[in-house]
Amino acid sequence: MKLRSIAAAWTAGLMLTGLCTGLIGGITASAAQKFTVGFDAEFPPYGYQDESGEYVGFDLSLAEEVCKRRGWELVKTPIEWNSKDLELETGAIDCIWNGFTINGREDSYTWTVPYVDNSQVAVVRKDSGVSALEDLKGKIVAVQADSSALAAFTGEDAEEKNIELAKQFKELQQVGDYNSAFLNLESGAVDAVCMDIGVAKYEMEKRGDKFKMLDEHISSEEYGVGFLKGNTELRDQVQETLYEMVNDNTFSQIAADWGLSDAVCLTAPAAETESDGRTTFTVGFDAEFPPYGYQDESGEYVGFDLSLADEVCKRRGWTLVKQPIDWNSKDMELETGAIDCIWNGFTINGRESDYTWSSAYVDNSQVVVVREDSDINAIGDLSGKTVAVQADSSALAAFTGEDAEEKNIELAKSFKELQQVGDYNSAFLNLESGAVDAVCMDIGVAKYEIEKREGFRKLDETVSSEVYGIGFLKGNTALRDQVEATLMEMVKDGTFMQIAKDWGLDESVCLTAESSNTTEEKTTEKVPFSEKLLGICKQLLRGVGASLAIFFLTLLFSLPLGLLIAAGRMSRFKPLRWLVSVYISVVRGTPLMLQLLVVFFGPYYLFRMQTSASYRFYAVIIGFTLNYAAYFAEIYRSGIQAVPKGQYEASTILGYSGMQRFFRIIFPQMVKNIIPSVTNEVITLVKDTSLAFAISYTEMFTLAKQVAASEATIMPLFIAGLFYYVFNAVVAFVMDRIEKKLNYFR
């Protein structure tokens, strides 16, 4: 028994070592060309999770633009704010970019220059009777932990007036996030919340007409991007790109998109940007897309859209620059400033959030063109046929895009092949030669091509409908408004319609003087409760998989590992028994959250190994496995020791070997005895999965907190609670059935 115990314990050590070694194999240096931004995902409008589950915000938009310009891949990493320094020091993130206050931290990080002037303000309920900071005496005031608001009252550089004011509060309460702070404020648990002015405006706008912001400011501060102390090389690259964005107005456009124009303060040391002296207007277009833009017999670039652009430039005193572009590179052309807009039968549908758009000026549909001698007479006849579409076109999106209709998706599945071509000239050459059976395209282009080419016809049915607009760089509303105002003049004096008639598109145009987009008045529609509930549930489903993975993988590894540790705990080899006892004591005597932090950050501090993004998940599984294995080991030990000694003696007399005795006599009785205790641990594990947030792993409860912050409602937390309850009820039911099954003597 002694040798077997030693062997079992040795096997446990090998398994544990193998598990850790294999999983830590995910530890690598940060991959080249990746830029990992650490941010608090509950800090709108600087960084948060939107309704679609995407991480968005002012700072993330800036980071995304920086990465596009430098050719980096942006990695958005939500972090536990209290662990931000550990994340940065271990290399898990490259910077902290999330409304990060410089003041008071000047010597702790390598900073960019400030880009936002921010103030700390107090928010109260409208019916509170509090109208000035002085009225907060004797009140309970909430601030976020490790925030600028907390520093304004208690920091080393806090003003004397704020220190004295804080002393007169009934309580200065620290909360984990602003969603919790506002819930406390709304319920009356606190009397005021002190916070950044930008966040305050966002929260008040999201939460309705219940709160007000005091006019007085508690303190002022500046935001910067924080890098590891001494990492000036990366800081300089980011700052240089931010200056470029200032010079070409992209920075101010992004700020305007997020309602922070009044707060930004970044100015470039370079020459002043051109803003009022525009003399040229560069239009990007596909020169193989008649009748909207193409090259005529004389070598001139002409087309309906170019005629409109030419008239706009004449009226504004600009010189029109016609810039043919490769359609697949259109975004790069726009982002780099090589062109001012994309004006070329450019479909709005499906791209609404990617550009700043003019109003729609053409109603367009996707249609199918076939040879005149083809036996295809309806869209349904395309089953089993080869259909051509232009790459990155509306026709392709109509069959394969996220917003494609179900009937079109099913139709595309029935094609022999959906073939992508570079341009419509190639498509028609393939159609004429019989290489493809049909071409799907915009109706305006189809009419033009059929008129120019003999031997083709258009099917009566349309595949989908769409509208055309002029696409400007996201946020460039100033230029968009100038162009659209001129188009409206052309609509009113009949010039717009005359140009459309000249190009045979008078039946397709849809622009009217009433359709202008320039005012862009925001209206917030009341979302029905059922729709909002469904949307939140869909967002939380993404986190359910993570929670279930933690649960099942922890059980998969910890249950057998616990049995091996129990063997070591009962070994007659005293050094091994002592070592295992110390391990169990440490694990049971320290918080699981601390253990997760040690597993994740330990490799860096012990071996100076930087951790990769994938290791975050492995660290969660390792931490949970080591923790629960210790508890299961003690449960196993109690179950084994509860088996009467007579069972051992009887099995020995009957001639059972040590292995046979354990697995045929002792183990079944042990399992029967420990089921209630194991059930309790398994139920606890369901709830403990939420502790993965300690190392910034996004499971369901972390996701629920992020959604709650974004939607300004506690509903996601209740839904998460319901999930835990239902899951635990299922676990309890299954374990109860197992327990009854094993009670074979009753």
Secondary structure as GFF3:
##gff-version 3
##sequence-region A 1 746
A	DSSP	alpha_helix	2	23	.	.	.	ID=ss1
A	DSSP	three_ten_helix	24	26	.	.	.	ID=ss2
A	DSSP	beta_strand	34	39	.	.	.	ID=ss3
A	DSSP	beta_strand	42	43	.	.	.	ID=ss4
A	DSSP	beta_strand	47	49	.	.	.	ID=ss5
A	DSSP	beta_strand	55	56	.	.	.	ID=ss6
A	DSSP	alpha_helix	58	70	.	.	.	ID=ss7
A	DSSP	beta_strand	73	78	.	.	.	ID=ss8
A	DSSP	three_ten_helix	81	83	.	.	.	ID=ss9
A	DSSP	alpha_helix	84	89	.	.	.	ID=ss10
A	DSSP	beta_strand	95	101	.	.	.	ID=ss11
A	DSSP	beta_strand	110	111	.	.	.	ID=ss12
A	DSSP	beta_strand	116	125	.	.	.	ID=ss13
A	DSSP	three_ten_helix	133	136	.	.	.	ID=ss14
A	DSSP	beta_strand	140	144	.	.	.	ID=ss15
A	DSSP	alpha_helix	148	154	.	.	.	ID=ss16
A	DSSP	alpha_helix	160	167	.	.	.	ID=ss17
A	DSSP	beta_strand	171	175	.	.	.	ID=ss18
A	DSSP	alpha_helix	178	187	.	.	.	ID=ss19
A	DSSP	beta_strand	192	196	.	.	.	ID=ss20
A	DSSP	alpha_helix	197	206	.	.	.	ID=ss21
A	DSSP	beta_strand	211	213	.	.	.	ID=ss22
A	DSSP	beta_strand	219	227	.	.	.	ID=ss23
A	DSSP	alpha_helix	232	247	.	.	.	ID=ss24
A	DSSP	alpha_helix	250	257	.	.	.	ID=ss25
A	DSSP	beta_strand	280	285	.	.	.	ID=ss26
A	DSSP	beta_strand	288	289	.	.	.	ID=ss27
A	DSSP	beta_strand	293	295	.	.	.	ID=ss28
A	DSSP	beta_strand	301	302	.	.	.	ID=ss29
A	DSSP	alpha_helix	304	316	.	.	.	ID=ss30
A	DSSP	beta_strand	319	324	.	.	.	ID=ss31
A	DSSP	three_ten_helix	327	329	.	.	.	ID=ss32
A	DSSP	alpha_helix	330	335	.	.	.	ID=ss33
A	DSSP	beta_strand	341	347	.	.	.	ID=ss34
A	DSSP	beta_strand	356	357	.	.	.	ID=ss35
A	DSSP	beta_strand	362	371	.	.	.	ID=ss36
A	DSSP	three_ten_helix	379	382	.	.	.	ID=ss37
A	DSSP	beta_strand	386	390	.	.	.	ID=ss38
A	DSSP	alpha_helix	394	400	.	.	.	ID=ss39
A	DSSP	alpha_helix	406	414	.	.	.	ID=ss40
A	DSSP	beta_strand	417	421	.	.	.	ID=ss41
A	DSSP	alpha_helix	424	433	.	.	.	ID=ss42
A	DSSP	beta_strand	438	442	.	.	.	ID=ss43
A	DSSP	alpha_helix	443	452	.	.	.	ID=ss44
A	DSSP	beta_strand	456	472	.	.	.	ID=ss45
A	DSSP	alpha_helix	477	492	.	.	.	ID=ss46
A	DSSP	alpha_helix	495	502	.	.	.	ID=ss47
A	DSSP	three_ten_helix	513	515	.	.	.	ID=ss48
A	DSSP	alpha_helix	529	569	.	.	.	ID=ss49
A	DSSP	alpha_helix	574	589	.	.	.	ID=ss50
A	DSSP	alpha_helix	592	607	.	.	.	ID=ss51
A	DSSP	alpha_helix	615	641	.	.	.	ID=ss52
A	DSSP	alpha_helix	645	653	.	.	.	ID=ss53
A	DSSP	alpha_helix	658	660	.	.	.	ID=ss54
A	DSSP	pi_helix	661	666	.	.	.	ID=ss55
A	DSSP	alpha_helix	667	688	.	.	.	ID=ss56
A	DSSP	three_ten_helix	689	695	.	.	.	ID=ss57
A	DSSP	alpha_helix	700	711	.	.	.	ID=ss58
A	DSSP	alpha_helix	715	742	.	.	.	ID=ss59
###
